[in-house]
Amino acid sequence: MAGKLKIGKLVVIGVGLIGASFALALKRARAVRHVVGVGRTRRNLSAARRLKVIDEIQSDAGRAVRDADLVLLATPVGQMAAVMAAIAPHLPPHAVVTDGGSTKRDVLACARRFFPDARFRRFVPAHPISGTEKSGAAAGFPELYRDRCVILTPQPETDADALRLVKRAWTACGARVVTLDAEEHDGIFAAVSHLPHVVAFALVNSLARRRDAGRVLGFSGGGLQDTVRIAGSSPEMWADICVANRDVLLGALDDYEDALEEARAAIEQGDAEALKQLFESARTAREKWLLKKSAEPRG
């Protein structure tokens, strides 16, 4: 597939932050001719068209994909099965399907269930490691993926041309593409993404349930705001992610609870030296992690 990328018809199913930003980035790169948006709420789709995220609104996913070149499934992972079942009979043979879900084993299982073998070979699972706590078409912006990592989890039977198209599409968005095994992917992101979201939601709930919550939160500063920023994320999306990845997420929660218990024991015993060592260990680990991140290649 030589020359400049040019996608004839892109169908985005789920025009939220991920889907809208993908469409906008490809439009900015002049890599797509026509974008069709499919979603559950007319209001969001109308906003997407008004903001020039999409060129056409379609309420029927099956009808939308009939002459598609590339289809992005950007719904919560809990909706993937229903969407795949709806579009499978209508996809043209050449169409490539990809997704933006935060879990990969469950999405692959859905694809194997609903796509026949020839169609499954043209499905390329993807996970863009980028986002904000905002949602909806209006939250999308074309720079979301610039210098960010997008993980693909292709299977042994994945069609080489389909994989190449998806790689080129994400590269056109400004992203750096990395390939991982689906099981490894889900284990990693249970720890570094799914667990932090659960912790942020739980921390907000623990404070909001206090009788004096209004007064206490009125005195909160940047520390709390930084810690709970991601608790503003979509509850539906994150509930689906946690359930889909619950086996490895529960293990990550166990490890986190062990670390909390270690800190709690030191506090109960008034052991400042033990606390100092725990905090110093965490600070050192954080500094090493940030140094490594800063050294990673961009673009």
C-alpha positions in Angstrom: 0.0 0.0 0.0 2.3 2.8 -1.3 1.8 6.5 -1.4 -0.3 8.8 0.8 -3.0 7.1 2.9 -6.5 7.9 1.6 -9.4 6.2 3.3 -12.6 6.5 1.2 -15.3 5.9 3.8 -14.6 5.8 7.5 -17.4 4.6 9.8 -17.1 5.6 13.4 -19.4 3.6 15.7 -19.4 5.5 19.0 -18.6 9.2 18.4 -17.1 10.0 21.8 -13.7 11.3 22.7 -11.8 8.3 21.1 -13.9 8.1 17.9 -14.2 11.8 17.4 -10.5 12.5 17.9 -9.7 9.6 15.4 -11.9 11.2 12.8 -10.6 14.7 13.4 -7.0 13.6 13.2 -7.5 11.7 10.0 -9.4 14.7 8.5 -6.6 17.1 9.5 -4.1 14.7 7.8 -6.4 14.6 4.7 -6.3 10.9 5.0 -10.1 10.3 4.8 -12.7 11.4 2.3 -16.0 10.8 4.1 -16.8 10.1 7.7 -20.1 8.5 8.9 -21.0 8.6 12.6 -23.2 6.0 14.3 -24.4 6.3 17.9 -27.2 6.0 20.4 -28.1 9.7 20.9 -29.1 12.0 18.1 -28.0 15.0 20.1 -24.4 13.8 20.3 -24.4 12.9 16.6 -25.8 16.2 15.6 -23.1 18.0 17.7 -20.5 15.8 15.9 -21.8 16.9 12.5 -22.0 20.5 13.5 -18.4 20.4 14.7 -17.4 18.7 11.4 -16.2 15.6 13.2 -18.4 13.6 10.9 -20.0 14.3 7.5 -23.0 12.0 7.8 -25.3 10.7 10.6 -26.5 7.1 10.4 -28.7 5.4 13.1 -28.4 1.9 11.6 -24.9 0.4 12.1 -25.5 -2.3 9.5 -26.6 0.1 6.9 -23.7 2.4 7.7 -20.9 -0.1 7.0 -22.2 -1.5 3.7 -19.6 0.3 1.6 -17.1 1.2 4.3 -13.4 1.0 3.9 -12.5 1.3 7.5 -14.7 0.8 10.6 -13.7 2.0 14.1 -15.6 0.5 17.0 -15.3 3.2 19.7 -18.1 2.1 22.0 -17.7 0.9 25.6 -16.4 -2.6 25.5 -19.6 -3.9 27.0 -21.4 -3.0 23.7 -18.9 -4.6 21.4 -20.7 -7.9 21.1 -24.0 -6.3 20.0 -22.3 -4.0 17.6 -20.3 -6.8 16.0 -23.4 -8.9 15.6 -25.2 -6.0 13.9 -22.5 -5.2 11.4 -21.1 -8.6 10.5 -23.7 -9.5 7.8 -23.3 -6.1 6.1 -19.5 -5.6 5.9 -18.1 -5.6 2.4 -15.2 -8.1 1.8 -12.5 -5.4 1.6 -13.5 -3.5 4.7 -11.1 -3.4 7.7 -12.5 -3.3 11.2 -10.6 -2.0 14.2 -11.6 -0.9 17.7 -10.4 1.5 20.5 -11.3 -0.6 23.5 -9.2 -0.7 26.7 -9.4 -4.5 27.0 -8.4 -6.9 24.3 -9.1 -10.5 25.2 -12.8 -10.0 25.5 -13.0 -7.9 22.3 -11.1 -10.6 20.4 -13.5 -13.3 21.8 -16.4 -11.3 20.5 -14.8 -10.9 17.1 -14.2 -14.6 16.9 -17.8 -15.3 17.8 -19.5 -12.9 15.4 -17.1 -12.6 12.5 -16.6 -15.6 10.1 -13.0 -16.6 9.5 -12.5 -14.4 6.4 -13.9 -11.4 8.2 -12.0 -12.0 11.4 -8.8 -11.9 9.5 -9.6 -8.3 8.6 -10.2 -7.3 12.2 -7.3 -5.5 13.9 -7.7 -4.9 17.6 -6.3 -1.6 18.9 -6.0 0.4 22.1 -4.9 4.1 21.9 -3.1 5.0 25.2 -4.5 8.5 25.3 -7.5 10.2 26.7 -9.0 12.7 29.0 -11.7 12.6 31.7 -14.2 14.2 29.2 -16.6 12.4 27.0 -18.8 12.9 24.0 -18.2 14.2 20.5 -17.5 17.7 21.7 -14.6 16.4 23.8 -12.7 15.2 20.7 -9.7 17.0 19.3 -7.2 16.1 16.5 -4.1 16.3 18.7 -5.3 13.6 21.2 -3.0 10.9 19.7 0.0 13.0 18.8 3.2 11.4 20.2 1.0 8.9 22.0 1.3 5.1 21.9 -1.4 3.0 20.2 -1.2 -0.8 21.0 -2.3 -3.3 18.4 -2.9 -6.9 19.3 -3.1 -8.7 15.9 -3.6 -12.5 15.8 -1.5 -15.0 13.8 -4.2 -15.1 11.1 -4.6 -11.3 10.8 -4.4 -10.1 7.2 -1.2 -8.2 6.5 -2.9 -5.5 4.4 -5.5 -5.0 7.1 -2.8 -4.6 9.7 -0.9 -2.2 7.5 -3.9 0.0 6.9 -4.7 0.3 10.7 -1.0 1.0 11.4 -1.0 3.7 8.8 -4.2 5.2 10.0 -2.9 5.6 13.6 0.4 6.9 12.3 -1.5 9.5 10.3 -3.1 10.6 13.6 0.4 11.2 14.9 0.6 8.1 17.1 3.4 5.6 17.7 2.2 2.1 17.0 3.3 -0.9 19.2 2.3 -4.5 19.0 1.5 -6.7 22.1 0.0 -10.0 22.9 -3.6 -9.5 24.1 -3.1 -11.3 27.4 0.0 -9.3 28.2 -1.9 -6.1 27.3 -4.7 -6.8 29.7 -2.4 -7.6 32.5 -0.4 -4.4 32.0 -3.4 -2.1 31.8 -5.2 -3.7 34.7 -2.3 -2.4 36.8 -1.5 1.0 35.2 -4.9 2.2 34.1 -7.8 0.2 35.3 -6.6 0.0 39.0 -6.0 3.8 39.2 -9.5 4.5 37.9 -11.0 2.2 40.5 -8.9 3.9 43.2 -9.9 7.4 42.1 -13.7 6.5 42.0 -13.4 4.9 45.4 -11.6 7.8 47.0 -14.2 10.3 45.8 -17.0 8.1 47.1 -15.2 7.8 50.5 -15.0 11.6 50.8 -18.5 12.3 49.4 -20.1 9.9 51.9 -18.8 11.9 54.9 -21.4 13.9 56.8 -19.2 16.9 56.5 -18.3 16.3 52.9 -19.3 19.8 51.7 -17.1 21.5 54.3 -14.2 19.0 53.9 -14.1 19.2 50.1 -14.3 22.9 50.3 -10.8 23.0 51.7 -9.4 20.5 49.1 -6.4 21.7 47.0 -4.4 20.6 44.1 -3.3 17.3 45.6 -6.8 15.9 45.8 -7.8 17.3 42.4 -4.8 15.7 40.8 -5.5 12.4 42.4 -9.1 12.2 41.5 -9.1 13.9 38.1 -9.8 10.6 36.3 -12.9 10.0 38.5 -14.6 12.4 36.0 -14.4 9.7 33.3 -17.4 7.9 31.8 -18.9 5.6 34.5 -20.4 3.3 31.8 -17.1 2.8 30.0 -15.2 2.1 33.2 -17.7 -0.3 34.6 -17.5 -2.3 31.4 -13.7 -2.3 31.5 -13.6 -3.5 35.1 -16.0 -6.3 34.5 -14.3 -7.4 31.2 -10.8 -7.5 32.8 -11.9 -8.5 36.3 -9.6 -11.6 36.6 -6.4 -9.6 36.4 -7.9 -6.4 37.9 -8.7 -8.3 41.1 -5.1 -9.4 41.3 -4.0 -5.8 40.9 -6.4 -4.8 43.6 -5.0 -7.4 45.9 -1.5 -6.0 45.4 -2.7 -2.4 46.1 -4.6 -3.5 49.2 -1.3 -5.1 50.5 0.5 -1.9 50.0 -2.2 0.1 51.8 -2.2 -2.4 54.6 1.6 -2.0 55.0 1.2 1.8 55.2 -1.7 1.4 57.6 0.3 -0.9 59.9 3.1 1.6 60.1 0.7 4.5 60.9 -1.0 2.4 63.6 2.3 1.7 65.2 3.5 5.3 65.0 6.5 4.1 63.0 7.7 7.2 61.2 10.8 5.5 60.0 8.9 2.7 58.3 6.6 5.3 56.6 9.6 7.3 55.5 11.0 4.2 53.8 7.7 3.4 52.1 7.4 6.9 50.8 11.0 7.2 49.8 10.7 3.9 47.9 7.6 5.2 46.1 9.3 8.5 45.2 12.4 6.8 43.9 10.3 4.4 41.8 8.3 7.3 40.4 11.4 9.3 39.5 12.9 6.3 37.6 9.6 5.7 35.8 9.4 9.4 34.7 13.0 9.4 33.6 12.4 6.4 31.5 9.2 7.9 30.0 11.0 11.1 29.1 13.7 9.1 27.2 11.2 7.3 25.0 11.2 8.2 21.3 8.5 10.5 20.2 6.6 10.3 16.9 
